[in-house]
Amino acid sequence: MEEHLRVLRLICGLFWIWKIGIWRKKAWLEDACGIFAQETASIPQIKGSKLFPAFRYTEDSWVKEFEKAGIITSSFSYPTAQSPSVNRIVISGFHELEDLMYLNGIIQNLAQ
Protein backbone atom coordinates (compact mmCIF):
# COMPACT_ATOMS: atom_id res chain seq x y z
CA MET A 1 0.00 0.00 0.00
CA GLU A 2 2.84 2.40 0.82
CA GLU A 3 4.29 1.83 -2.67
CA HIS A 4 0.95 2.82 -4.22
CA LEU A 5 0.91 6.07 -2.25
CA ARG A 6 4.46 6.84 -3.38
CA VAL A 7 3.49 6.28 -7.01
CA LEU A 8 0.35 8.39 -6.57
CA ARG A 9 2.39 11.25 -5.06
CA LEU A 10 4.86 11.01 -7.95
CA ILE A 11 2.03 11.15 -10.49
CA CYS A 12 0.47 14.16 -8.73
CA GLY A 13 3.84 15.93 -8.66
CA LEU A 14 4.39 15.30 -12.36
CA PHE A 15 0.88 16.54 -13.10
CA TRP A 16 1.57 19.85 -11.31
CA ILE A 17 4.90 20.28 -13.10
CA TRP A 18 3.05 19.74 -16.40
CA LYS A 19 0.28 22.16 -15.35
CA ILE A 20 2.78 24.89 -14.40
CA GLY A 21 4.44 24.44 -17.80
CA ILE A 22 1.08 24.98 -19.51
CA TRP A 23 0.45 28.14 -17.47
CA ARG A 24 3.85 29.51 -18.45
CA LYS A 25 3.26 28.77 -22.15
CA LYS A 26 -0.18 30.40 -21.96
CA ALA A 27 1.28 33.52 -20.34
CA TRP A 28 4.05 33.65 -22.97
CA LEU A 29 1.51 33.20 -25.79
CA GLU A 30 -0.44 36.19 -24.49
CA ASP A 31 2.78 38.23 -24.35
CA ALA A 32 3.86 37.04 -27.82
CA CYS A 33 0.52 38.04 -29.35
CA GLY A 34 0.81 41.47 -27.73
CA ILE A 35 4.36 41.92 -29.02
CA PHE A 36 3.43 40.83 -32.54
CA ALA A 37 0.30 43.03 -32.58
CA GLN A 38 2.32 46.03 -31.41
CA GLU A 39 5.15 45.45 -33.91
CA THR A 40 2.73 45.14 -36.86
CA ALA A 41 0.15 47.76 -35.80
CA SER A 42 1.27 50.22 -38.47
CA ILE A 43 1.22 47.67 -41.30
CA PRO A 44 -2.13 47.83 -43.11
CA GLN A 45 -1.66 44.39 -44.71
CA ILE A 46 -1.73 42.71 -41.26
CA LYS A 47 -5.05 42.41 -39.44
CA GLY A 48 -5.42 40.92 -35.99
CA SER A 49 -5.69 41.40 -32.27
CA LYS A 50 -3.35 40.84 -29.35
CA LEU A 51 -6.19 38.78 -27.88
CA PHE A 52 -6.07 36.02 -30.52
CA PRO A 53 -3.00 34.21 -31.93
CA ALA A 54 -4.01 34.27 -35.61
CA PHE A 55 -3.21 37.34 -37.71
CA ARG A 56 -4.55 37.71 -41.24
CA TYR A 57 -2.44 39.18 -44.01
CA THR A 58 -3.91 40.46 -47.25
CA GLU A 59 -1.00 40.11 -49.69
CA ASP A 60 -1.09 36.75 -51.51
CA SER A 61 2.44 37.35 -52.83
CA TRP A 62 3.76 37.19 -49.27
CA VAL A 63 3.07 33.44 -49.04
CA LYS A 64 6.03 32.57 -51.29
CA GLU A 65 8.24 35.19 -49.65
CA PHE A 66 7.53 33.74 -46.21
CA GLU A 67 8.32 30.25 -47.52
CA LYS A 68 11.64 31.50 -48.95
CA ALA A 69 12.46 32.85 -45.49
CA GLY A 70 11.61 29.51 -43.86
CA ILE A 71 8.28 30.70 -42.44
CA ILE A 72 5.21 28.54 -42.85
CA THR A 73 1.86 30.33 -42.77
CA SER A 74 -1.71 29.17 -43.29
CA SER A 75 -3.00 30.00 -46.77
CA PHE A 76 -5.98 28.43 -48.50
CA SER A 77 -9.04 29.38 -50.53
CA TYR A 78 -12.19 29.62 -48.46
CA PRO A 79 -15.06 28.78 -48.48
CA THR A 80 -14.63 27.20 -51.93
CA ALA A 81 -11.61 26.41 -54.10
CA GLN A 82 -12.60 29.37 -56.30
CA SER A 83 -12.75 31.80 -53.36
CA PRO A 84 -9.94 34.21 -52.53
CA SER A 85 -7.15 32.94 -50.29
CA VAL A 86 -7.31 33.38 -46.56
CA ASN A 87 -3.73 33.98 -45.40
CA ARG A 88 -2.87 33.75 -41.71
CA ILE A 89 0.15 33.90 -39.45
CA VAL A 90 -0.44 31.79 -36.35
CA ILE A 91 1.55 32.60 -33.22
CA SER A 92 2.30 29.67 -30.91
CA GLY A 93 3.46 29.42 -27.32
CA PHE A 94 6.45 27.56 -28.71
CA HIS A 95 7.65 30.56 -30.71
CA GLU A 96 10.43 32.50 -29.03
CA LEU A 97 11.06 36.24 -29.01
CA GLU A 98 13.75 35.79 -31.68
CA ASP A 99 11.19 34.07 -33.93
CA LEU A 100 8.80 37.01 -33.58
CA MET A 101 11.54 39.54 -34.30
CA TYR A 102 12.68 37.57 -37.37
CA LEU A 103 9.10 37.39 -38.65
CA ASN A 104 8.60 41.09 -37.95
CA GLY A 105 11.73 41.93 -39.93
CA ILE A 106 10.48 39.96 -42.93
CA ILE A 107 7.08 41.66 -42.71
CA GLN A 108 8.62 45.14 -42.40
CA ASN A 109 10.63 44.51 -45.59
CA LEU A 110 7.63 43.13 -47.47
CA ALA A 111 5.41 46.04 -46.44
CA GLN A 112 7.73 48.65 -47.99
Residue pairs with C-beta under 8 A, 6 or more apart in sequence:
25 93
25 94
26 93
28 93
29 53
29 91
29 92
29 93
30 50
32 53
32 91
32 93
32 95
32 97
32 100
33 49
33 50
33 51
33 52
33 53
33 91
34 50
35 97
35 100
36 48
36 50
36 55
36 89
36 91
36 100
36 103
36 104
37 48
37 49
37 50
37 55
38 50
39 100
39 104
40 46
40 48
40 55
40 104
40 107
43 107
43 108
43 111
44 58
45 57
45 58
45 59
45 62
45 110
45 111
46 55
46 56
46 57
46 89
46 107
47 55
47 56
47 57
47 58
48 54
48 55
48 56
48 89
53 90
53 91
53 92
54 74
54 88
54 89
54 90
54 91
55 88
55 89
55 90
55 91
56 86
56 87
56 88
57 73
57 87
57 88
57 89
57 107
58 87
59 87
59 110
60 75
60 85
60 87
62 73
62 87
62 110
63 73
63 75
63 85
63 87
65 106
65 110
66 72
66 73
66 106
69 102
69 106
71 103
71 106
73 87
73 88
73 89
73 90
74 86
74 87
74 88
74 89
74 90
75 85
75 86
75 87
75 88
76 85
76 86
77 83
77 84
77 85
77 86
78 85
78 86
89 103
91 100
